[in-house]
Amino acid sequence: MTASITASAVRPAVVRRRTAARRWLSRIPYAVLAIYAAVAVAGPLLVDYNPIQTDLANRLLKPGAHLSSGGTAWLGTDGLGRDIFAQLVYGARTSVLIGVSTVVVSAVVGTAIGVTAGYFRGWLDTVLSRGIDILLAFPAILLAIVIAGSFERSVVVVVGALSATAWISFARVTRGTALSVRERAWVDAARVLGVKRRFILIRHVLPFTAGPVVALATLEFALVVLAEAGLSFLGIGLPPSAVSWGQTIANGKQYLATAWWISGLPGLALSLLIVSIGILGDQLTARFGRGQLR
Amino acid sequence: MLEVRDLDVSFGRARRRFKAVDGVSLTVGPDETLGLVGESGSGKTTVARVVVGLVKPDSGDVLFDGKPLGPVGRRPASLQRAVQMVFQDPRSSLNPRMTVSAVIDEAWRTHPESAPTGDRTAGLHQLLDDVGLDATVARHRAGELSGGQCQRVSIARALAVKPRLLVCDEAVSALDVSVQSQILRLLVDLQQRHHLSMLFISHDLGVVHQIADRIAVMRRGVLVEEGVATDVLSDPQHEYTRSLLDAALELTKES
């Protein structure tokens, strides 16, 4: 304690510069995510791309090469002559769309189940908790593969298959919060007053799960985006007419030695997104995740 | 008015089951304050929680005007609001995210028949004034208030539904001494004005002495002594009461 006080007294300028730098660094993930969001929303309006249209004359072009039509393939083309940059832009939209809808679906379902189990306890909690344990014993991606594989490929099926396991973490976290909040005197006070159970849940328990749920949502978003790419890579995710980073990576796997950019660039885009969300998630967990009540 | 007969409550299961309350009977008459004292773990809080319906007794009757008080949620609305409680921890007895006006409004929405006719804002200000709070407090979130203010709001919430019996479970124990005496004076004052009966639970004989008409002493789940406050305090019959009194006197001497 004394040491740090002396140090900051001796070198205040250095310390100040360091905290300023840290603050600046901590904003990078926000900037990265803002760029992804902007690309996902606005990109497809500016860039024209049709995944079914092939251009074999311009196949496997390096990044920055000239197209026979006179344009430039800034990030190269794939084995069927399709532009990689356009695939990244359209793929960003797919990833964000699937990620957000899966997280929303699983957060709503998981929170509803978790809060109910934690608040009412008893046999309901036992049944739900044991059900969750059974689901947890099953590898998440395997369950998603089974579900996605047994239906026709579509966005709804992918969201459903990914939500089938993603809700579990939300249920577990919110169950814990509900278990501790229900012991608070304000819940007892509301019961003594005669407030209806659904209002107690909504007004006195649910708001306190918001912090942990938001922190968890970011982490789940990263996992979902990754899992979607995995499903599409395996050919059981989105239909071929949709553009997904997973499909682009899969398309490039036979050219890894000769044309690294087909798999490499979408892989890079995916990694950067996951890492940024991960850092953001850690920041949110540090701020809200500990179940702080205020 | 309130009658508790042969109350048995136990917690835990099978071999680890223990009796928290063992055959306790007591009554609280109209406009009367019964002080329930005992050391921590003596079962007095459990008695309070049974009376308001938060804990289900193993056996025994809890009657209000001769009618049985069931568990919370199963009581008819008129009985539900007739018995209200003020809790020990002032901070956690209010939802920290709700404003004071939302807390009171919830009580009124739950029991519309107790809400003021006409302007609710005026009614709210009147209620806050009754418990010695400024009208500006209404806008604040419970999380921003001091302990004493929180306890006043808790009392206001209980009074909002016009109860007939107020159960105070260590309602002043978590407050510092000066605030303690303010809240005690407030409770005495409100009791007289609103014709409340009170079940006042405390481990502190000095506090009970200031507010109770009659005193009941509990030890290890059993009622050991009961009587008019002045008698119990001046001439305790049970040795446990005597030791409690001695302990309280020693503290007074030291301070």
Interface residues (C-beta under 8 A of the other chain):
Chain A: R184 A185 W186 D188 A189 A190 R191 V192 L193 G194 V195 K196 R197 F199 R203 H204 P207 F208 L293 R294
Chain B: V52 G53 L54 V72 G73 R75 A77 Q80 R81 V83 Q84 M85 F87 Q88 D89 S92 S93 L94 N95 P96 R97 M98 E106 A107 T110 H111 G143 S154 R157 V161
